[in-house]
Amino acid sequence: MEYVTFGKTGCRVSRLGFGGAVAGLKNYLHSYDPGSEESKKSVYQALETALELGITYFDTAPGYGEGASESMFGEVLGGTAPPKIFLATKCSPTGYDGVIRSVEESLKRLRRDRIDLLQIHGSSYTDENVRDLLGPHGMVEAMEKMKKEGLIRFIGFSSEDNNRGLYDLMNSGRFDEVQLCYNFIFQHPYEPSRPFGSLYEAEKNQLGIAAMRAPTSGTFQRWIKMIRPDDTFDYNRALIQFVFSNPLVDVVLAGMRSAARVRQNVEIAEDMSGRIDLEAVHGRYV
Ligand SMILES: NC(=O)c1ccc[n+]([C@@H]2O[C@H](COP(=O)([O-])OP(=O)(O)OC[C@H]3O[C@@H](n4cnc5c(N)ncnc54)[C@H](OP(=O)(O)O)[C@@H]3O)[C@@H](O)[C@H]2O)c1
């Protein structure tokens, strides 16, 4: 397993990150019931296999099935502390008191007294959202207070976007990490030939950088099905390797809910022959 220093946190974490959305969300990407005994057993085995194979970065959120994903993580990872694991969770945008309540609940479900990374669980941030989050007695002030008290080690935020709100949050100096959507079909965060993009901005701010949706949350696969219905080639390997090839991405998140998927993705992560030269791919024509 490859390990990297996670931006200004200084922590060493595995480059492959265990994405927890698929564990907790009902019918996410395909038919699935997080409440069934069969699903829980499968997720527990996936988490145990991840630990055995050296994955140390785990990402979950209360929003993944109203706490279902966090509870499953707590069941298996509850007794495991850093540096063996780096546990990240989230809280949907809220106010000062809301995030404190949310962390109290997360800690219970995760069965720990400290969270390594608390992220604002975001998608798109308007200018007004950013003002509210960063303003006096706002959500970030409460996150900073919990960081000082030792309930949280680091703070960050996630975003699917590439707008001014994202840049303002990254440049605010208040965060240790950012989780961005970056993959083969969402390449806007990284254009090395100019260069520009939010991955460069995150790096400039020395943020730990996690990339969500490495296998594109099924979007690329659905597109292929539409244009080539008989195509049975497995594109997932190349899609995941694409994100691993980006030198600015610290942690590559892939959603996993079975031990077989974990083994497969560890093998992909360790296969250096699949890494490509992204600058060459983005190169101009002559
Ligand atoms: N706003 C936010 O904060 C946000 C938003 C989205 C995601 N995230 C984070 O990023 C993580 C990853 O995103 P995601 O789970 O939405 O999407 P994803 O990782 O792109 O897709 C997950 C699906 O990909 C399949 N998969 C994974 N590896 C595979 C492989 N090697 N071959 C074939 N299929 C493979 C799995 O299918 P099977 O189920 O069949 O195994 C899984 O259901 C999330 O779990 C979450 O931690 C955060």
The ligand as a Gaussian input file, in Angstrom:
#p B3LYP/6-31G(d) Opt

LIG

0 1
 N      -20.285000      15.487000      -1.027000
 C      -19.538000      14.551000      -0.503000
 O      -18.971000      14.729000       0.536000
 C      -19.373000      13.214000      -1.211000
 C      -20.133000      12.932000      -2.362000
 C      -19.897000      11.699000      -2.984000
 C      -18.972000      10.815000      -2.484000
 N      -18.261000      11.119000      -1.352000
 C      -17.273000      10.164000      -0.785000
 O      -16.556000       9.522000      -1.825000
 C      -16.782000       8.103000      -1.764000
 C      -16.792000       7.501000      -3.152000
 O      -17.896000       7.979000      -3.893000
 P      -19.150000       7.059000      -4.270000
 O      -19.217000       5.911000      -3.339000
 O      -20.311000       7.974000      -4.392000
 O      -18.884000       6.620000      -5.737000
 P      -17.793000       5.698000      -6.435000
 O      -16.695000       5.358000      -5.507000
 O      -17.461000       6.371000      -7.708000
 O      -18.683000       4.435000      -6.793000
 C      -18.957000       3.435000      -5.844000
 C      -19.340000       2.179000      -6.594000
 O      -18.290000       1.838000      -7.464000
 C      -18.203000       0.453000      -7.535000
 N      -16.778000       0.100000      -7.561000
 C      -15.794000       0.517000      -6.734000
 N      -14.629000      -0.037000      -7.108000
 C      -14.882000      -0.809000      -8.186000
 C      -14.093000      -1.632000      -9.015000
 N      -12.775000      -1.779000      -8.822000
 N      -14.697000      -2.288000     -10.043000
 C      -16.028000      -2.169000     -10.239000
 N      -16.840000      -1.391000      -9.492000
 C      -16.265000      -0.720000      -8.476000
 C      -18.868000      -0.144000      -6.311000
 O      -19.794000      -1.094000      -6.786000
 P      -20.349000      -2.311000      -5.893000
 O      -21.358000      -1.687000      -5.004000
 O      -20.918000      -3.231000      -6.934000
 O      -19.176000      -2.890000      -5.171000
 C      -19.544000       1.019000      -5.650000
 O      -20.929000       0.829000      -5.503000
 C      -18.099000       7.991000      -1.011000
 O      -18.304000       6.689000      -0.523000
 C      -17.923000       9.042000       0.034000
 O      -17.072000       8.584000       1.040000
 C      -18.452000      12.309000      -0.726000

